[in-house]
Amino acid sequence: MTRETEQTAQPANNLVARLDAADRLPGAELLRALSYDLLGAEPGTSVVDVGCGAGRAVAELAERGVKAVGVDPSERMIAVARGRWPEADFRIAGAYELPLPDASVDGYRADKVFHELDEPERALAEARRVLVPGGRILLVGQDWDTFVIDSDDPALTRTIVHARADLTTDPRAARRYRNLLLNSRFSDVTVKVHTGVFTGSSMLLLLTGLAQAACSSGAITREQTDNWIAEQRARAEADRLFLALPMFVAAATAPQ
């Protein structure tokens, strides 16, 4: 492996590790199961998982007897997914151009994807194209402006959260799920919010990442960053860390 290849692979490897950690968080398995239920993912149905990452949802859908296709624009992610589940169907593609025929799947699932999209309406038009009439769509994601973190310095914490949100393509996509779906002519739109509450050290990596990103953007100083991270680490060691993270789950039906 060349140095250039190593540098390219490292961020992808880090992302795989973060996705794996997210999949292991309390409540994550139940949230995935809810997404499958809202899709009506029964044996014999077909689902495309857009932004499939390392492929866990595709594997779980296949265990349900669903014909699942995982799509991701990252070659590295697809390679990891194929390595873990070689019998599953994984394809390299983005949300705007899915490698599927018209009206070919019963369900469309996108978990933690739409906040990365410049043109969510275009992705939803593509979802309508591949869904059968009356098919189901399911969007899951967080609002990047909504991290509820206990801290001795609330003002600094707000600055950190908002600075990290500003680094995201569409940080408030999740709060717009309902209107995006309605504007794209989907019907029977429902939105649920499932809030994870975390009080241990498992979320220290996420909190550290928030502060480091805010520092890199110039929103806070290195001293502020180090002090805030130290406070959160001390809270975790003393069993006083508190993070509440709402996840928005929107489901709808494609036009008949």
C-alpha positions in Angstrom: 0.0 0.0 0.0 1.4 3.4 -1.0 1.5 6.4 1.4 -1.2 8.1 -0.7 -3.4 5.0 -0.5 -2.9 4.8 3.3 -3.9 8.5 3.7 -7.0 7.9 1.6 -8.0 4.7 3.5 -7.5 6.1 7.0 -10.5 8.5 7.1 -12.7 5.7 5.7 -11.4 3.3 8.3 -12.1 5.9 11.0 -15.7 6.3 9.6 -16.2 2.5 9.7 -15.1 2.5 13.3 -17.5 5.3 14.2 -20.4 3.6 12.4 -19.7 0.4 14.2 -19.6 2.2 17.5 -22.9 3.9 16.7 -24.5 0.5 15.8 -23.5 -0.7 19.3 -25.0 2.2 21.3 -28.0 1.4 23.5 -31.2 1.6 21.5 -29.5 1.5 18.1 -30.7 -2.1 17.4 -34.2 -1.3 18.4 -34.2 1.9 16.2 -33.0 -0.2 13.2 -35.8 -2.7 13.8 -38.3 0.1 14.0 -37.1 1.4 10.6 -37.6 -2.1 9.1 -41.1 -2.3 10.5 -42.1 1.1 9.2 -40.9 0.1 5.8 -43.1 -3.0 5.9 -40.0 -5.1 5.3 -41.6 -8.5 5.2 -40.3 -11.7 3.6 -40.4 -11.4 -0.1 -40.3 -7.6 -0.3 -37.4 -5.6 -1.7 -35.6 -2.7 -0.1 -32.7 -0.4 -1.1 -30.6 0.9 1.7 -29.1 4.2 0.5 -25.8 5.2 2.2 -25.5 1.6 3.5 -22.0 2.1 5.0 -20.6 -1.2 6.2 -23.8 -3.0 5.4 -25.3 -4.0 8.8 -28.9 -3.0 7.8 -28.7 -4.9 4.5 -27.6 -8.0 6.4 -30.4 -7.6 9.0 -33.0 -7.1 6.3 -31.7 -10.2 4.5 -32.2 -12.2 7.7 -35.9 -11.1 7.6 -36.2 -12.6 4.1 -36.0 -9.3 2.4 -34.3 -8.8 -1.0 -32.0 -6.0 0.1 -29.6 -3.9 -2.0 -27.0 -1.7 -0.3 -25.8 1.4 -2.1 -23.0 3.7 -1.0 -20.7 6.1 -2.9 -17.6 5.0 -1.0 -15.7 2.2 -2.7 -14.0 1.6 0.7 -17.4 1.2 2.5 -18.6 -1.2 -0.1 -15.4 -3.2 0.1 -15.9 -3.5 3.9 -19.6 -4.5 3.5 -18.7 -7.1 0.9 -16.0 -8.5 3.1 -18.4 -8.8 6.1 -21.4 -10.1 4.2 -20.2 -11.6 0.9 -23.6 -13.1 -0.1 -25.3 -9.7 0.1 -25.9 -7.3 -2.8 -23.8 -4.1 -2.4 -23.3 -1.5 -5.2 -21.2 1.6 -5.5 -23.5 4.6 -6.2 -24.8 7.8 -4.7 -28.3 8.9 -3.7 -28.9 10.9 -6.9 -28.4 8.0 -9.4 -29.4 4.6 -8.0 -28.4 1.6 -10.0 -32.0 0.3 -10.1 -34.8 0.1 -12.7 -37.9 2.2 -12.4 -40.5 1.0 -9.9 -38.3 -1.9 -8.8 -38.3 -1.8 -5.0 -40.9 -1.9 -2.3 -38.9 0.2 0.2 -36.3 2.9 0.4 -34.2 3.5 3.5 -31.7 6.2 4.2 -30.1 6.3 7.7 -27.9 9.3 8.6 -27.6 10.3 4.9 -29.7 13.4 4.1 -27.6 15.8 6.2 -24.8 15.0 3.7 -26.8 15.9 0.6 -26.7 19.3 -1.2 -29.9 18.4 -3.1 -32.3 16.4 -1.0 -35.2 17.0 -3.4 -33.2 15.4 -6.1 -32.5 12.3 -3.9 -36.3 12.1 -3.2 -37.1 12.3 -6.9 -34.8 9.4 -7.4 -36.5 7.5 -4.5 -39.8 8.0 -6.2 -38.4 6.7 -9.4 -37.2 3.4 -8.0 -40.1 2.8 -5.6 -43.2 0.9 -6.8 -46.4 2.9 -6.6 -47.4 2.8 -2.9 -43.9 1.8 -1.8 -42.5 3.0 1.5 -39.7 5.4 2.3 -37.9 5.7 5.6 -35.5 8.5 6.6 -33.5 8.4 9.8 -31.1 11.1 11.1 -30.2 13.6 13.8 -30.5 17.3 13.8 -27.0 18.6 14.2 -28.1 21.7 16.0 -29.7 19.5 18.7 -27.2 17.9 21.0 -28.3 18.3 24.7 -25.1 18.3 26.7 -24.8 19.1 30.4 -21.8 21.4 31.0 -20.5 24.0 33.4 -20.2 26.4 30.5 -23.5 26.3 28.6 -22.6 29.3 26.3 -19.4 27.5 25.2 -21.3 24.3 24.7 -23.8 26.1 22.4 -20.9 27.5 20.4 -19.4 24.1 20.0 -22.6 22.4 18.9 -23.5 25.2 16.4 -19.9 25.4 15.1 -19.9 21.6 14.4 -23.4 21.9 12.8 -22.1 24.6 10.4 -19.5 22.1 9.1 -22.3 19.8 7.9 -23.8 20.1 4.4 -27.4 20.3 5.7 -27.3 20.1 9.5 -31.0 20.7 9.9 -32.2 18.2 7.3 -33.9 16.0 9.9 -36.3 18.6 11.1 -37.2 19.1 7.5 -38.0 15.5 6.7 -41.8 15.9 6.9 -41.9 19.0 4.6 -39.3 17.5 2.2 -41.4 14.4 1.8 -44.7 16.3 1.4 -43.1 18.6 -1.1 -41.9 15.6 -3.1 -45.5 14.3 -3.2 -45.2 11.5 -0.7 -48.3 10.8 1.5 -49.1 9.4 4.9 -46.0 11.1 6.3 -45.3 10.3 9.9 -42.4 11.5 12.1 -41.2 10.0 15.3 -38.4 11.2 17.6 -36.4 8.7 19.6 -34.0 10.3 22.1 -31.0 8.4 23.3 -29.8 9.4 26.8 -26.1 8.7 27.5 -24.4 9.0 30.8 -21.3 7.0 30.5 -17.9 7.2 28.8 -19.1 5.6 25.5 -19.9 9.1 24.1 -16.7 10.8 25.0 -15.3 10.2 21.5 -18.3 11.9 20.0 -18.1 14.8 22.4 -14.4 15.2 21.9 -15.0 15.2 18.1 -17.5 18.0 18.5 -15.1 20.2 20.4 -12.1 19.4 18.1 -14.2 20.3 15.0 -15.3 23.6 16.6 -11.7 24.4 17.4 -10.5 23.5 13.8 -13.2 25.9 12.4 -11.8 28.7 14.6 -15.0 29.0 16.6 -13.2 28.3 19.9 -9.7 28.4 21.1 -7.4 25.5 21.8 -7.5 26.3 25.5 -11.3 26.3 25.5 -11.3 23.0 23.6 -9.0 21.3 26.0 -10.8 22.6 29.1 -14.2 21.6 27.8 -13.0 18.1 26.9 -11.3 17.7 30.3 -14.6 18.7 32.0 -16.6 16.1 30.0 -13.9 13.4 30.7 -14.1 14.3 34.4 -17.9 14.1 34.3 -17.7 10.6 32.7 -15.3 9.4 35.4 -17.6 10.7 38.1 -20.7 9.3 36.5 -22.0 12.9 35.8 -21.8 13.0 32.0 -25.2 13.7 30.3 -25.9 13.7 26.6 -29.4 13.5 25.0 -29.4 12.9 21.3 -32.8 12.9 19.4 -33.0 10.8 16.3 -35.8 11.7 13.8 -37.6 8.8 12.0 -39.8 9.8 9.1 -41.8 7.4 7.0 -44.1 8.0 4.1 -45.8 6.3 1.1 -44.9 6.9 -2.6 -47.5 8.2 -5.0 -49.8 5.6 -6.5 
